[in-house]
Amino acid sequence: MPEQVFKMRATPDLTAASVKTVRCPACGGASIYAPSNPHRPFCGEGCKLHDLGAWASEAFKLPEQQPEVDPAFERS
């Protein structure tokens, strides 16, 4: 399926040498990285919205780190 998305978004006047493709961060498929792709670096709107939803639900949050404990401070 990612190849089909790539073919639909490519414009006829761009050659394969002048089009930079990157890996879509959401699905791993090919994505055109050019102004002709309004969803870049994603391959399409679906992948862009999926990523936005993951950020909104805090799926990408960093794990909470436990603060370092100083035993001498704790005793005082």
Residue pairs with C-beta under 8 A, 6 or more apart in sequence:
1 29
2 24
2 27
2 28
2 29
2 30
2 31
2 43
3 29
3 30
5 29
5 30
5 31
5 43
5 44
6 21
6 29
6 30
6 31
6 32
6 43
9 32
9 36
9 37
9 43
9 44
10 19
10 32
10 36
11 36
14 34
14 36
19 32
19 34
20 32
20 33
20 34
21 30
21 31
21 32
21 33
22 30
22 31
22 33
22 40
22 41
23 29
23 30
23 31
24 30
24 31
24 41
24 42
24 43
24 47
25 41
25 42
25 47
25 51
26 42
26 43
26 47
26 48
26 50
26 51
27 43
27 47
29 43
30 43
31 37
31 39
31 40
31 41
31 42
31 43
32 40
33 40
33 41
34 40
37 43
39 45
39 47
39 48
42 48
42 51
54 60
